[in-house]
Amino acid sequence: MQAIAILVACLAALAASSARADEIEVRDVQLHTTEEGLVLDADFAFELSPRLYEVVANGVPLYFRVDFELTRRRWYWFDDTAASKRLQLRLSYHALSRQYRLSTGLLQQSFATLDEALNVLKRIRNWLVVDRTVTFDEADYEAAVRMRLDPTLLPKPFQLSALTSRDLQLDSPWKRFIVHSPRQLPAPVESREPRGG
């Protein structure tokens, strides 16, 4: 009986360690065609560690990076990369206005709370990942997307800490899915304001 209890405790510990707090989960990903090309919608799930909460609350911006790749598998040669795109999102706190800001490129949004800013950060919408000028073969492609906190853009002391501490690391594994004939994807029913580029 004691052996069963120990086994159950070990399995519970293993399950807890597999759902790490420093990992981003890619929950839902969809590609759609528009007049501009292929756009991506993606939902992510994660929590900031107490250390990251402290870092951003003290005015140090956090840079998140979303990577997208579209490749065609070839058994006879290297895989053919049809598209590769990167989106950078900057999360910061401004003490004078007491607001959190989320920015990408020239687009900037302000939020009263960190939770509001994170809710928007976790939902990428209408991101143009493949320009309409890109041509595709009539074949299956593999799409992949991931998000991660970019420690290389933190101030130097934090970069050094990130090398040894999981408290300053946050990333997801690649989420991969098959895309059948990319140009034949259904277009979205309603148009949305673009975010990212």
VOBAPA-980921 format. One record per atom (N, C-alpha, C): atom name; residue number from 1; x, y, z negated. Coordinates in nm, 3 decimals. Example, Ala and Ser with C-alpha at 12.3 -4.5 7.8 and 13.67 -1.06 7.14 Angstrom:
2
  atom  seq       c1       c2       c3
     N    1    1.319   -0.569   -0.780
    CA    1    1.230   -0.450   -0.780
     C    1    1.320   -0.330   -0.780
     N    2    1.285   -0.225   -0.708
    CA    2    1.367   -0.106   -0.714
     C    2    1.290    0.003   -0.787
//
This chain:
197
  atom  seq       c1       c2       c3
     N    1    0.083   -0.120    0.000
    CA    1    0.000    0.000    0.000
     C    1    0.087    0.126    0.000
     N    2    0.195    0.120   -0.078
    CA    2    0.285    0.234   -0.085
     C    2    0.354    0.256    0.050
     N    3    0.386    0.147    0.120
    CA    3    0.450    0.158    0.251
     C    3    0.358    0.228    0.351
     N    4    0.227    0.199    0.345
    CA    4    0.131    0.263    0.435
     C    4    0.123    0.413    0.405
     N    5    0.123    0.449    0.277
    CA    5    0.117    0.590    0.238
     C    5    0.240    0.665    0.288
     N    6    0.357    0.602    0.279
    CA    6    0.481    0.664    0.328
     C    6    0.475    0.681    0.480
     N    7    0.425    0.579    0.549
    CA    7    0.413    0.585    0.694
     C    7    0.319    0.698    0.737
     N    8    0.205    0.712    0.668
    CA    8    0.109    0.819    0.698
     C    8    0.174    0.955    0.674
     N    9    0.249    0.969    0.566
    CA    9    0.316    1.096    0.535
     C    9    0.419    1.130    0.642
     N   10    0.493    1.029    0.688
    CA   10    0.594    1.052    0.794
     C   10    0.528    1.094    0.924
     N   11    0.417    1.030    0.961
    CA   11    0.345    1.066    1.083
     C   11    0.290    1.208    1.074
     N   12    0.240    1.245    0.958
    CA   12    0.188    1.381    0.940
     C   12    0.299    1.484    0.953
     N   13    0.416    1.455    0.898
    CA   13    0.530    1.546    0.908
     C   13    0.576    1.558    1.052
     N   14    0.576    1.446    1.125
    CA   14    0.615    1.446    1.264
     C   14    0.518    1.530    1.348
     N   15    0.389    1.517    1.323
    CA   15    0.289    1.595    1.395
     C   15    0.304    1.743    1.366
     N   16    0.335    1.777    1.242
    CA   16    0.352    1.918    1.205
     C   16    0.474    1.977    1.273
     N   17    0.583    1.899    1.281
    CA   17    0.704    1.950    1.344
     C   17    0.689    1.964    1.494
     N   18    0.603    1.880    1.556
    CA   18    0.584    1.889    1.701
     C   18    0.505    2.012    1.739
     N   19    0.417    2.060    1.651
    CA   19    0.343    2.182    1.677
     C   19    0.417    2.298    1.612
     N   20    0.536    2.329    1.664
    CA   20    0.623    2.429    1.605
     C   20    0.561    2.568    1.614
     N   21    0.588    2.647    1.512
    CA   21    0.537    2.784    1.509
     C   21    0.613    2.872    1.608
     N   22    0.732    2.829    1.653
    CA   22    0.812    2.911    1.743
     C   22    0.790    2.872    1.889
     N   23    0.681    2.804    1.918
    CA   23    0.654    2.762    2.055
     C   23    0.528    2.827    2.108
     N   24    0.535    2.867    2.234
    CA   24    0.420    2.923    2.303
     C   24    0.351    2.810    2.379
     N   25    0.221    2.805    2.369
    CA   25    0.144    2.705    2.443
     C   25    0.080    2.770    2.565
     N   26    0.102    2.710    2.682
    CA   26    0.035    2.757    2.804
     C   26   -0.098    2.684    2.810
     N   27   -0.208    2.757    2.788
    CA   27   -0.338    2.691    2.774
     C   27   -0.412    2.674    2.905
     N   28   -0.417    2.777    2.986
    CA   28   -0.496    2.769    3.109
     C   28   -0.428    2.851    3.217
     N   29   -0.416    2.794    3.335
    CA   29   -0.352    2.863    3.448
     C   29   -0.436    2.841    3.572
     N   30   -0.459    2.948    3.647
    CA   30   -0.534    2.938    3.773
     C   30   -0.473    3.029    3.878
     N   31   -0.471    2.980    4.001
    CA   31   -0.428    3.061    4.115
     C   31   -0.549    3.091    4.203
     N   32   -0.553    3.213    4.257
    CA   32   -0.661    3.254    4.347
     C   32   -0.600    3.327    4.466
     N   33   -0.669    3.323    4.579
    CA   33   -0.624    3.402    4.694
     C   33   -0.700    3.534    4.696
     N   34   -0.628    3.640    4.736
    CA   34   -0.688    3.771    4.758
     C   34   -0.632    3.823    4.890
     N   35   -0.670    3.943    4.928
    CA   35   -0.616    4.001    5.050
     C   35   -0.466    4.027    5.039
     N   36   -0.418    4.047    4.914
    CA   36   -0.275    4.074    4.894
     C   36   -0.190    3.948    4.892
     N   37   -0.251    3.834    4.858
    CA   37   -0.176    3.709    4.848
     C   37   -0.233    3.621    4.738
     N   38   -0.145    3.546    4.671
    CA   38   -0.187    3.460    4.561
     C   38   -0.170    3.533    4.429
     N   39   -0.275    3.531    4.346
    CA   39   -0.268    3.593    4.214
     C   39   -0.288    3.485    4.108
     N   40   -0.230    3.511    3.990
    CA   40   -0.231    3.413    3.883
     C   40   -0.302    3.469    3.760
     N   41   -0.385    3.385    3.698
    CA   41   -0.443    3.411    3.566
     C   41   -0.387    3.306    3.472
     N   42   -0.342    3.347    3.354
    CA   42   -0.287    3.251    3.259
     C   42   -0.319    3.294    3.116
     N   43   -0.350    3.196    3.032
    CA   43   -0.375    3.218    2.890
     C   43   -0.267    3.148    2.809
     N   44   -0.213    3.220    2.712
    CA   44   -0.108    3.167    2.626
     C   44   -0.154    3.172    2.481
     N   45   -0.101    3.082    2.399
    CA   45   -0.133    3.081    2.256
     C   45   -0.005    3.074    2.176
     N   46    0.011    3.165    2.082
    CA   46    0.127    3.164    1.994
     C   46    0.103    3.260    1.877
     N   47    0.186    3.246    1.776
    CA   47    0.185    3.336    1.661
     C   47    0.326    3.390    1.642
     N   48    0.336    3.516    1.606
    CA   48    0.466    3.573    1.574
     C   48    0.508    3.523    1.436
     N   49    0.635    3.493    1.422
    CA   49    0.688    3.457    1.290
     C   49    0.688    3.582    1.202
     N   50    0.689    3.565    1.069
    CA   50    0.697    3.682    0.980
     C   50    0.815    3.772    1.014
     N   51    0.927    3.713    1.056
    CA   51    1.045    3.792    1.093
     C   51    1.017    3.877    1.216
     N   52    0.948    3.822    1.316
    CA   52    0.917    3.900    1.436
     C   52    0.816    4.009    1.405
     N   53    0.719    3.981    1.316
    CA   53    0.627    4.086    1.271
     C   53    0.706    4.202    1.211
     N   54    0.804    4.168    1.127
    CA   54    0.885    4.270    1.060
     C   54    0.967    4.350    1.162
     N   55    1.025    4.279    1.259
    CA   55    1.109    4.345    1.360
     C   55    1.028    4.448    1.438
     N   56    0.910    4.408    1.490
    CA   56    0.832    4.500    1.572
     C   56    0.773    4.613    1.486
     N   57    0.735    4.584    1.361
    CA   57    0.681    4.687    1.272
     C   57    0.785    4.792    1.238
     N   58    0.913    4.756    1.245
    CA   58    1.021    4.851    1.218
     C   58    1.066    4.927    1.342
     N   59    0.989    4.916    1.448
    CA   59    1.017    4.996    1.567
     C   59    1.107    4.933    1.670
     N   60    1.142    4.806    1.652
    CA   60    1.225    4.737    1.751
     C   60    1.134    4.671    1.854
     N   61    1.144    4.709    1.982
    CA   61    1.055    4.649    2.082
     C   61    1.088    4.503    2.110
     N   62    0.983    4.425    2.137
    CA   62    0.999    4.286    2.177
     C   62    0.967    4.275    2.325
     N   63    1.051    4.205    2.398
    CA   63    1.031    4.188    2.542
     C   63    0.993    4.043    2.570
     N   64    0.876    4.026    2.630
    CA   64    0.829    3.894    2.669
     C   64    0.843    3.881    2.820
     N   65    0.880    3.761    2.863
    CA   65    0.898    3.737    3.006
     C   65    0.810    3.621    3.050
     N   66    0.738    3.642    3.158
    CA   66    0.657    3.535    3.219
     C   66    0.723    3.501    3.352
     N   67    0.754    3.374    3.372
    CA   67    0.817    3.327    3.496
     C   67    0.720    3.240    3.573
     N   68    0.721    3.257    3.704
    CA   68    0.637    3.175    3.793
     C   68    0.723    3.123    3.907
     N   69    0.702    2.997    3.942
    CA   69    0.771    2.937    4.057
     C   69    0.673    2.853    4.137
     N   70    0.690    2.854    4.267
    CA   70    0.612    2.768    4.356
     C   70    0.710    2.696    4.447
     N   71    0.714    2.563    4.437
    CA   71    0.811    2.485    4.513
     C   71    0.743    2.372    4.588
     N   72    0.809    2.332    4.696
    CA   72    0.763    2.215    4.772
     C   72    0.865    2.105    4.752
     N   73    0.818    1.993    4.699
    CA   73    0.907    1.880    4.673
     C   73    0.947    1.814    4.805
     N   74    1.076    1.782    4.816
    CA   74    1.126    1.712    4.935
     C   74    1.212    1.594    4.891
     N   75    1.177    1.478    4.933
    CA   75    1.251    1.359    4.892
     C   75    1.386    1.348    4.961
     N   76    1.400    1.411    5.077
    CA   76    1.521    1.396    5.157
     C   76    1.622    1.508    5.135
     N   77    1.585    1.612    5.058
    CA   77    1.673    1.727    5.041
     C   77    1.634    1.798    4.913
     N   78    1.700    1.911    4.883
    CA   78    1.663    1.988    4.765
     C   78    1.522    2.042    4.781
     N   79    1.456    2.065    4.667
    CA   79    1.321    2.123    4.672
     C   79    1.327    2.262    4.736
     N   80    1.220    2.296    4.807
    CA   80    1.211    2.425    4.875
     C   80    1.133    2.522    4.787
     N   81    1.197    2.630    4.741
    CA   81    1.130    2.730    4.658
     C   81    1.059    2.829    4.749
     N   82    0.926    2.825    4.747
    CA   82    0.846    2.914    4.831
     C   82    0.830    3.051    4.769
     N   83    0.826    3.057    4.634
    CA   83    0.809    3.185    4.566
     C   83    0.862    3.175    4.425
     N   84    0.913    3.288    4.377
    CA   84    0.961    3.298    4.240
     C   84    0.936    3.441    4.193
     N   85    0.870    3.454    4.079
    CA   85    0.832    3.587    4.032
     C   85    0.852    3.597    3.881
     N   86    0.883    3.718    3.833
    CA   86    0.903    3.741    3.690
     C   86    0.826    3.866    3.648
     N   87    0.760    3.855    3.535
    CA   87    0.685    3.967    3.478
     C   87    0.740    3.995    3.338
     N   88    0.777    4.122    3.314
    CA   88    0.829    4.159    3.182
     C   88    0.727    4.247    3.109
     N   89    0.698    4.211    2.986
    CA   89    0.603    4.283    2.902
     C   89    0.675    4.332    2.777
     N   90    0.659    4.461    2.747
    CA   90    0.729    4.522    2.633
     C   90    0.627    4.554    2.524
     N   91    0.647    4.497    2.406
    CA   91    0.560    4.521    2.291
     C   91    0.636    4.606    2.190
     N   92    0.579    4.721    2.153
    CA   92    0.649    4.811    2.062
     C   92    0.552    4.879    1.967
     N   93    0.608    4.935    1.859
    CA   93    0.528    5.009    1.762
     C   93    0.585    5.150    1.749
     N   94    0.495    5.249    1.751
    CA   94    0.536    5.389    1.738
     C   94    0.481    5.444    1.607
     N   95    0.575    5.474    1.516
    CA   95    0.536    5.515    1.381
     C   95    0.460    5.648    1.379
     N   96    0.496    5.742    1.467
    CA   96    0.429    5.873    1.466
     C   96    0.281    5.862    1.500
     N   97    0.250    5.785    1.603
    CA   97    0.110    5.768    1.644
     C   97    0.042    5.651    1.571
     N   98    0.123    5.571    1.502
    CA   98    0.075    5.450    1.434
     C   98   -0.001    5.359    1.529
     N   99    0.056    5.343    1.647
    CA   99   -0.006    5.259    1.749
     C   99    0.095    5.160    1.805
     N  100    0.043    5.045    1.845
    CA  100    0.124    4.945    1.916
     C  100    0.105    4.969    2.066
     N  101    0.212    4.952    2.140
    CA  101    0.205    4.973    2.285
     C  101    0.252    4.849    2.357
     N  102    0.181    4.820    2.463
    CA  102    0.215    4.709    2.552
     C  102    0.234    4.768    2.690
     N  103    0.352    4.747    2.748
    CA  103    0.379    4.808    2.877
     C  103    0.445    4.708    2.971
     N  104    0.415    4.727    3.099
    CA  104    0.481    4.653    3.206
     C  104    0.489    4.746    3.326
     N  105    0.611    4.766    3.375
    CA  105    0.628    4.861    3.483
     C  105    0.582    5.000    3.438
     N  106    0.497    5.064    3.517
    CA  106    0.446    5.196    3.483
     C  106    0.317    5.191    3.402
     N  107    0.259    5.072    3.388
    CA  107    0.134    5.057    3.314
     C  107    0.161    5.045    3.165
     N  108    0.087    5.124    3.085
    CA  108    0.104    5.121    2.940
     C  108   -0.031    5.129    2.872
     N  109   -0.051    5.045    2.771
    CA  109   -0.174    5.045    2.693
     C  109   -0.140    5.061    2.546
     N  110   -0.227    5.133    2.472
    CA  110   -0.206    5.154    2.329
     C  110   -0.314    5.082    2.250
     N  111   -0.277    5.034    2.131
    CA  111   -0.368    4.957    2.047
     C  111   -0.353    5.001    1.902
     N  112   -0.463    4.996    1.829
    CA  112   -0.462    5.035    1.687
     C  112   -0.394    4.930    1.601
     N  113   -0.404    4.803    1.641
    CA  113   -0.346    4.695    1.561
     C  113   -0.258    4.604    1.646
     N  114   -0.170    4.533    1.579
    CA  114   -0.083    4.437    1.648
     C  114   -0.164    4.323    1.706
     N  115   -0.267    4.277    1.635
    CA  115   -0.350    4.168    1.685
     C  115   -0.417    4.204    1.817
     N  116   -0.464    4.328    1.830
    CA  116   -0.525    4.372    1.956
     C  116   -0.424    4.367    2.070
     N  117   -0.303    4.415    2.043
    CA  117   -0.198    4.414    2.146
     C  117   -0.161    4.271    2.185
     N  118   -0.152    4.182    2.086
    CA  118   -0.117    4.042    2.114
     C  118   -0.226    3.972    2.193
     N  119   -0.352    4.004    2.166
    CA  119   -0.462    3.943    2.242
     C  119   -0.452    3.974    2.390
     N  120   -0.411    4.095    2.425
    CA  120   -0.393    4.132    2.565
     C  120   -0.267    4.067    2.622
     N  121   -0.161    4.066    2.542
    CA  121   -0.035    4.005    2.586
     C  121   -0.052    3.858    2.622
     N  122   -0.139    3.789    2.550
    CA  122   -0.159    3.646    2.569
     C  122   -0.246    3.612    2.690
     N  123   -0.302    3.714    2.756
    CA  123   -0.392    3.689    2.869
     C  123   -0.342    3.765    2.992
     N  124   -0.273    3.697    3.080
    CA  124   -0.225    3.758    3.204
     C  124   -0.336    3.745    3.307
     N  125   -0.371    3.856    3.369
    CA  125   -0.479    3.856    3.467
     C  125   -0.439    3.926    3.596
     N  126   -0.476    3.861    3.707
    CA  126   -0.461    3.920    3.840
     C  126   -0.317    3.961    3.872
     N  127   -0.223    3.874    3.836
    CA  127   -0.081    3.900    3.863
     C  127   -0.046    3.846    4.002
     N  128   -0.004    3.934    4.091
    CA  128    0.033    3.895    4.227
     C  128    0.166    3.821    4.223
     N  129    0.163    3.690    4.249
    CA  129    0.284    3.608    4.240
     C  129    0.340    3.569    4.377
     N  130    0.255    3.570    4.480
    CA  130    0.301    3.535    4.615
     C  130    0.240    3.634    4.713
     N  131    0.325    3.708    4.783
    CA  131    0.279    3.806    4.881
     C  131    0.214    3.736    5.000
     N  132    0.121    3.804    5.064
    CA  132    0.047    3.742    5.176
     C  132    0.137    3.713    5.296
     N  133    0.256    3.774    5.302
    CA  133    0.347    3.751    5.415
     C  133    0.417    3.615    5.407
     N  134    0.413    3.551    5.289
    CA  134    0.478    3.421    5.273
     C  134    0.399    3.314    5.348
     N  135    0.469    3.233    5.424
    CA  135    0.402    3.125    5.499
     C  135    0.422    2.992    5.427
     N  136    0.321    2.906    5.441
    CA  136    0.324    2.775    5.375
     C  136    0.307    2.664    5.478
     N  137    0.367    2.549    5.448
    CA  137    0.341    2.429    5.527
     C  137    0.210    2.367    5.479
     N  138    0.153    2.281    5.560
    CA  138    0.036    2.205    5.517
     C  138    0.085    2.090    5.429
     N  139    0.111    2.123    5.304
    CA  139    0.166    2.024    5.211
     C  139    0.127    2.063    5.069
     N  140    0.151    1.970    4.977
    CA  140    0.128    2.000    4.836
     C  140    0.250    2.072    4.780
     N  141    0.224    2.170    4.697
    CA  141    0.330    2.245    4.629
     C  141    0.314    2.226    4.479
     N  142    0.424    2.245    4.407
    CA  142    0.418    2.241    4.261
     C  142    0.437    2.382    4.209
     N  143    0.339    2.429    4.132
    CA  143    0.349    2.559    4.067
     C  143    0.392    2.538    3.923
     N  144    0.465    2.635    3.870
    CA  144    0.511    2.626    3.731
     C  144    0.510    2.766    3.669
     N  145    0.467    2.773    3.544
    CA  145    0.464    2.902    3.474
     C  145    0.508    2.881    3.330
     N  146    0.575    2.981    3.274
    CA  146    0.616    2.977    3.135
     C  146    0.625    3.119    3.081
     N  147    0.621    3.131    2.948
    CA  147    0.641    3.260    2.881
     C  147    0.745    3.243    2.771
     N  148    0.824    3.349    2.752
    CA  148    0.921    3.343    2.643
     C  148    0.958    3.483    2.596
     N  149    0.996    3.491    2.472
    CA  149    1.054    3.614    2.418
     C  149    1.198    3.621    2.468
     N  150    1.237    3.734    2.525
    CA  150    1.371    3.748    2.581
     C  150    1.466    3.805    2.476
     N  151    1.547    3.722    2.411
    CA  151    1.635    3.772    2.304
     C  151    1.750    3.857    2.357
     N  152    1.781    3.849    2.487
    CA  152    1.892    3.925    2.542
     C  152    1.863    4.075    2.545
     N  153    1.735    4.113    2.530
    CA  153    1.699    4.255    2.531
     C  153    1.680    4.311    2.391
     N  154    1.702    4.229    2.289
    CA  154    1.700    4.278    2.152
     C  154    1.831    4.351    2.123
     N  155    1.833    4.441    2.022
    CA  155    1.960    4.502    1.981
     C  155    2.062    4.395    1.943
     N  156    2.190    4.428    1.958
    CA  156    2.298    4.330    1.938
     C  156    2.289    4.251    1.807
     N  157    2.264    4.315    1.692
    CA  157    2.257    4.234    1.568
     C  157    2.148    4.128    1.573
     N  158    2.034    4.161    1.638
    CA  158    1.924    4.064    1.649
     C  158    1.959    3.953    1.748
     N  159    2.034    3.988    1.853
    CA  159    2.077    3.885    1.949
     C  159    2.162    3.780    1.880
     N  160    2.252    3.825    1.792
    CA  160    2.336    3.730    1.719
     C  160    2.252    3.644    1.625
     N  161    2.154    3.706    1.559
    CA  161    2.067    3.630    1.468
     C  161    1.984    3.528    1.545
     N  162    1.942    3.565    1.667
    CA  162    1.859    3.475    1.747
     C  162    1.933    3.348    1.786
     N  163    2.066    3.354    1.791
    CA  163    2.144    3.236    1.826
     C  163    2.136    3.129    1.718
     N  164    2.117    3.171    1.593
    CA  164    2.120    3.075    1.483
     C  164    1.986    3.058    1.412
     N  165    1.890    3.148    1.439
    CA  165    1.763    3.144    1.366
     C  165    1.645    3.124    1.459
     N  166    1.560    3.027    1.426
    CA  166    1.438    3.005    1.506
     C  166    1.335    3.115    1.482
     N  167    1.353    3.195    1.377
    CA  167    1.258    3.303    1.346
     C  167    1.251    3.408    1.456
     N  168    1.358    3.419    1.535
    CA  168    1.362    3.520    1.641
     C  168    1.352    3.456    1.780
     N  169    1.304    3.332    1.785
    CA  169    1.290    3.262    1.912
     C  169    1.143    3.226    1.934
     N  170    1.101    3.240    2.057
    CA  170    0.962    3.210    2.092
     C  170    0.959    3.180    2.240
     N  171    0.921    3.058    2.276
    CA  171    0.914    3.024    2.419
     C  171    0.820    2.907    2.443
     N  172    0.790    2.888    2.570
    CA  172    0.705    2.776    2.609
     C  172    0.781    2.686    2.706
     N  173    0.745    2.559    2.710
    CA  173    0.797    2.476    2.819
     C  173    0.727    2.516    2.948
     N  174    0.781    2.474    3.060
    CA  174    0.716    2.500    3.189
     C  174    0.583    2.425    3.194
     N  175    0.479    2.492    3.235
    CA  175    0.349    2.427    3.263
     C  175    0.345    2.406    3.414
     N  176    0.339    2.281    3.456
    CA  176    0.345    2.249    3.600
     C  176    0.211    2.193    3.647
     N  177    0.174    2.229    3.769
    CA  177    0.051    2.177    3.827
     C  177    0.064    2.178    3.979
     N  178   -0.010    2.089    4.043
    CA  178   -0.004    2.073    4.189
     C  178   -0.102    2.170    4.256
     N  179   -0.055    2.233    4.362
    CA  179   -0.138    2.323    4.443
     C  179   -0.149    2.261    4.582
     N  180   -0.270    2.230    4.622
    CA  180   -0.294    2.171    4.754
     C  180   -0.316    2.282    4.855
     N  181   -0.233    2.289    4.957
    CA  181   -0.246    2.389    5.064
     C  181   -0.272    2.529    5.006
     N  182   -0.169    2.597    4.956
    CA  182   -0.187    2.724    4.885
     C  182   -0.273    2.827    4.955
     N  183   -0.271    2.834    5.086
    CA  183   -0.350    2.935    5.157
     C  183   -0.500    2.903    5.156
     N  184   -0.536    2.782    5.116
    CA  184   -0.677    2.744    5.117
     C  184   -0.743    2.757    4.979
     N  185   -0.674    2.817    4.883
    CA  185   -0.732    2.832    4.750
     C  185   -0.854    2.923    4.756
     N  186   -0.957    2.895    4.674
    CA  186   -1.075    2.982    4.674
     C  186   -1.044    3.118    4.614
     N  187   -1.103    3.223    4.670
    CA  187   -1.085    3.357    4.618
     C  187   -1.171    3.376    4.494
     N  188   -1.129    3.463    4.401
    CA  188   -1.211    3.487    4.281
     C  188   -1.343    3.552    4.317
     N  189   -1.446    3.527    4.239
    CA  189   -1.579    3.579    4.266
     C  189   -1.585    3.729    4.246
     N  190   -1.521    3.777    4.138
    CA  190   -1.525    3.920    4.110
     C  190   -1.385    3.976    4.110
     N  191   -1.371    4.102    4.148
    CA  191   -1.239    4.165    4.148
     C  191   -1.207    4.213    4.009
     N  192   -1.075    4.210    3.974
    CA  192   -1.032    4.254    3.843
     C  192   -0.920    4.355    3.860
     N  193   -0.904    4.441    3.760
    CA  193   -0.796    4.537    3.763
     C  193   -0.663    4.462    3.749
     N  194   -0.565    4.492    3.834
    CA  194   -0.438    4.420    3.826
     C  194   -0.359    4.462    3.703
     N  195   -0.284    4.363    3.647
    CA  195   -0.190    4.391    3.542
     C  195   -0.062    4.318    3.571
     N  196    0.040    4.390    3.592
    CA  196    0.168    4.327    3.622
     C  196    0.198    4.336    3.769
     N  197    0.319    4.300    3.805
    CA  197    0.357    4.305    3.945
     C  197    0.498    4.274    3.955
//
